[in-house]
């Protein structure tokens, strides 16, 4: 066994025993808490374990890591490796086969995931606490979910008793996944609307649909041709008065490693001074980010 593999195995391992049903991050090298292993992430998506690599490792390291994970985790039926450093992020099954349809559970709710067809699987595990917060806040509220992706926040809002939910995204495929997520949880889509919109050209549509009592805004950091977070987040913030109710709550998310909380708080101070910063919703404990570059999820209120 190589020296690098000997160093890899003791650190790059999930806690034992594995949780039986809950989907969660097991090892988060990306956060910098494990120097030299920033390129490795391990997720438990029962009964699938997904190892995501953001840089190449040797065949020796991959084989040793696979053997180690399988030997120590009898509940793991399928072991997948995703190679995010390669174009399209291809997925390989080391044990079992790539599921054509996979459903995971989080806090009693179910979400559909997919492997191999897209770089992202359909559920961002670092947003677990944010979804729980929305579920706790949503009762009786009119909720707007911007950049909804597969509508996991919308599912949480309905589960929390929201009066209505509007899910907005540019991707019709993502919104179709959102409809399936609602159906997975036995939720009627009668109180949920799905809007395929380019948000920065649709503030008038949002104004007509509002006002909203609760906003979830979780934009991508950079999406070619549509979103540049530094340029575009202030545009949304300056328009909040057009579609948010006089008394309302905002969950503003930022997943840009090069930007700190102060980017959002300063943009809110300048563009929406009637809102006050309430606090930060921490990411799950597994997403340790000692360098401070991870997910920022901030709560504002008016």
Order of alpha helices (4+ residues) and beta strands (2+ residues): alpha-beta-beta-beta-alpha-beta-beta-beta-beta-alpha-beta-alpha-beta-alpha-beta-alpha-beta-beta-beta-alpha-alpha-beta-alpha-beta-beta
